[in-house]
């Protein structure tokens, strides 16, 4: 791999995550490019506006391209598209650059671990531990700057236990990315956004997936788009969904990977076992910090029928099914989301109605 300072880095996808990364990394990586469709790139010519929640905005020029032929094969590609677009995007990149670049998949869940090795031999995965949202194309907000947690599907790095747990993954695919090369990439990204390497990738991935279970809840009730009708029941729903998800992971043999900004398993257990009034002040403070999730942006804001329900809730239920672990609350939540998200015109439901469906 070339000198880290001379590496060409391509960020594929100008959504909330791709745009924030481009804004943060541009001052530190001279050969950094942001790719998206021509109609998207045309709106980025005057620069990218980025701001931390309730703080001052910053506008920065980023080198953008709308055709992969505009640059030679990049050394590193940060894939900032969602799982439902991943297979098609991987085919486009392979056709343009072959198997040369190192691919970093930044999707939620484990689906990218099944898709990317089919097209590339140098692959790592990243857990995005910050929330970001897009006010419009070229203007993004975020709660906090990073971190990214990177790792590889490698028996030596990830541990024999997790390799045994993920029997659904393709063990026959050999990864040619070396640990030293990945460490260089981590150092390169760390210049602009806090980035760390994890030796337990699967634990990090499923712990983020656990936290993301709340996205389906907030989407169903239209959190951020209207006033919640019953905050106390909203707290009970969130705690019930997360606590059951945590029990699924623990019984399946996963271990907690503490991710910055995510509630600890101790906190989840405490919230589930104590009277709600004890933890309500903490919950209400955290609720004020919550932002509109990417799932809610897809469903409520843009009216899309493509979303991450399968990659997050569906994947959690798959883990439960593989290990014979009951998941009554998350099972109802998943089926309810399937029905509601498939509606021609999505309408948020009341918190009380959701509570009765899940816990009544």
N, C-alpha and C positions, 0 to 999 in steps of 0.2 A: 504494500500500500504506500502511496506517495506521502510526502511530508504532510502532517496534519494541517499545517497552515496553508498548504497549497491544494488541499482537497476541494473538489467540486461537490457541493451538496445540493440536492434537489428536494424541495418540499412539494409533494404531490397532493394538491387539494387545498383550496383557499377558504375552507370553512373556519369555524372559530379556533380550533386547535392549530391548523396549518398557518393561519394568519398571525396568531399570537407568536408562534415559534419564528416565523419569518421576521416579525418586528423585533423580537429579542435577539436573534442570532445575526442579523445583517451586519451590525457594526463589528462583529468579531470573525466573520467568515467571509473573506473577499469574494470568493466564487460561490455565492449562494443564490439560488433561483427559486422562485415560487411559480408553480405551474397550475393552470386550470383552463377551463374553456375560454375561447376568445371573448364571449360576451361578459364573462366574469373579469377577465384580465383588463378589458377595456375600462372597467370602473375603478381600477387600481392605479391608473397612470398618475393621478395626482397625489399618490401616497397612501399609506395605511395609518388609520387612526386607532390607537390602542390606549386603554385606560384601566387602571385598577379601580375596583368598585368604590364609587363615591369620591374618586380622586381626579387629579388633573389629567387631561388628555395629552397624548404625545403623537405627533404625526411624523412618519419616517418613510423615506423613499426605499422601495424594495425592488430589486430586479425581477421582473415578471416575464414569463414566456407562456405562449399558448400553443406552441408546437414543440414536441420533444426533439425535432431535428434542428432546433435553434442552437443547441449546445452539444458538445461531444458527450459520450457516455459518462455520467457522473460517478464519482467514487462511492457516494452514499446517497440513498434515497430514503427520505422519511415519508412513509405512506400515511397520509392523514385523511383517508377516506373511511367510510364505515363498511362493516362487513358485507352488507348487501350489495356493495359496488366492487368488492375486492377482487373477485375472480376476473371480471372484465378488465379492471385496471391492470391486474397482473399480466394479462395477455398483451395489453397495449405496451407495457414497459418491456416485456420480453422481446416483442417484435422490434422495438426501437433500439434497445441496448443489449439484447441477448442476456447472458448470465454474468456480465461484468460487475454491475454495482452490488454493493452490500445493501440489503433491504432491511429496513427497520419498520416493522408493523406496529402501528400505534392504535390498534382497534381494541374495543372492549371485548371481554370474553375470550374463548379459546378457538373460535372458528378460524381465525387467521393462521393458527398452527396447523390446520388441516389444508388450507388453501395455498399458502405461500411456498411451502417446500415442493409443491408440484411444479413450480415454475423456476425457482431459484435455489442455488446451492449455498449461498452465503446469507443467512437470515438470522436476525435477532428480533426480539419483541420488546415493546415498551409499554409500561403502565403509566398512564397520564394521571397524575395526582393533583390536578387542579381543575376547577370549573371555569369554563369560558363560554361566552355567548356572543352572538352576532346581532348587532342592532340593525345593520344593513351590510351589503357587500363592502368590504374595506373598512368597516368600523366595528371593533370588537372590544368587549370588556372581559375582565377576569377577576376572580376573588383574590388570588395570590399567584406569585410567579413560581410555577413549578411545584414540586419537582417532577422529573421523569425518572422512572426506574427501569433499567434495561437488563435483559438477560437472554440466555439462549436455551434451546431445547438440547441439552447435552447431559448425558448421564453423569459425567464427572462434575459438571457445574450444578446441575439441578438436583442431583441426589437420586439414588436408586429408588427410594421410596416413591417419589413423585412419578418417575418413569413407569413404575408398576401400577400406580393409580390410574394413569392416563392410557389405558389399553386401547382407547379409541384412536389415539394418535398414530401417525405413520412412523413406525420405528425403523423402517428400512431406508428412509431418506437420510443420506449422510450430509451433515452440515460442514462446509469447508471454511467457515469463518472461525478464525483462531481467537482465543481469549485475549491475546495481546492486541489484536486488531480491534476487537470490541472495546478494550480499555482505552485505546487511542480515540475511538469515536466518542466514548463517554467524556473524555477530557476535552475534546473539541466542542461538544455540545455544552459542557459545563461552563464554558467561557461566557455563554449568553443566558443560560437557564440552568438552575441547579439540576444536576443529573447524577445518578448513582448506579452502580452495578449490583445486581442481586445474585447470590448463588442459589436462590430458591425461587425461580421464576414462577412455577405453577402456584405456589402459595400466594405470591404477590398478585397474580392474575385473578385467582378466585376470591381473594379478599376485596379487590376492587369490584369484582362482579357482585359480591355481597352488598357492598355500599350502593351499587347501582340499582339494586332491586327497588329502591325508593323512587327511581325515575318513573316506573309504571304507576305508582301510587299518585305522585304529584301530577302526572299527566292526566290520569282519570278524573281527578277533582279540579283540574284546571288551575293548579297552584301558579301564582304569578300573573294570572289573567283575570282573576276575580277574587272577591273576598271569600275566605273559607267560612262555611256556615257553622262549623262545630270544631274548634281547635282541640278540645279535649279528646274527642273521638279520633281526630287526626293523629294525635300523639299515640293513642292506643293502637291504631292501625300500623303506624310506622314501626313501633316497638315489636308488635307481633310478627310482622313480615321479616324484620331483620333478625329477631331472635330465632325464629324457625330456620331461616337461612343459615345462621351461624351453627345451629345444631346439625344441619345437614352436612356442612363442611367438616365439623369436628368428628362426626360419626363416620364420615367417608375417609378420615385419616389425614386430612389437611391440617396444617398448623397456621397459627396466626402470623401474618407478616404485617408488622406495624407500618402503615403508610401515612405519611404526613397529611393531615386534614381529614382522615377517616376515623370514625369512632372505634375505640378499642373493643375487644371481645368482653373484657371485664365490664366496660361501661354498658354494653348491650345487655349483659346478664343482670347487672345491677338495675337497669331500667325496667327489665322484664319482671323482676322479683319484688321490687319495692312498690308501695302504693304510688299511683300516678301523681298524686299531689306532691310527693317528695321530690320527684325529678322534673316536675312541670316548669319551674323557673329556668332550669338549665335548658330544657327542650325549647322553651319559648325564645330564649336568647339565641340558640342555634337556628331556630326557624327564621329569625330575622335576617340571618346571614345567607339563607338558602336562595339560590337563583333558579331561573328557568332551565330545566334540564334539556339536553340535546334531544331526548325523546319527545318532550313536550314541544320543542321547536319544530320537529318534524311533523307531529300530529296536529297540534293546535294552531301553531303560527303559520305553517306552510301548507297544511291540509294534505300532507303526503300519506301514501299508504305503505311506503317503505319505511321501516323502522327497526330498532334493535331489540325488539321483544324476544325473538328467538335466541339472539346472541347472549342475552343476559338472563331473563327469567326462564326461557326454554332450556338454556344450558344448565342452570341450577337444578331444574327438575330432572334433567337427564342424569346428573350426578346422583340425585336422590334415588332415581329408578335403578341405576346401575348397582347401588348398594342396598336396595330394599329398605330405604328410609322413608317413613311417611312424611308427606308435605301437604297437608290439607289446606292450609291458608294460602300458600304460594300457588297451589294447584288451582284454587278458585280464582285467585288474582290473575293468573295467566289466561285462563279461559275467558274471564270477563274482559280482559284487555283485547283478546282476539276478536271478541264480538264487537266491542265498542270501537276499536281502531279500524275495523272493516266497514264501518258505517259510511255512507256517501258523504255525509256532513257530520263530523264528530261534534258531539255536545258533551261537555264535562258533566259528571254526575255529582250529586251532593255528597258530602262527607258522611252524613248519616246513612244514606242509602248504601254507600260502599262498606261502611262498618257492619250494617245488617247482613250484607252479602258475605262478608268474610268471617265475621265473628258472632253474628246473631244466632 
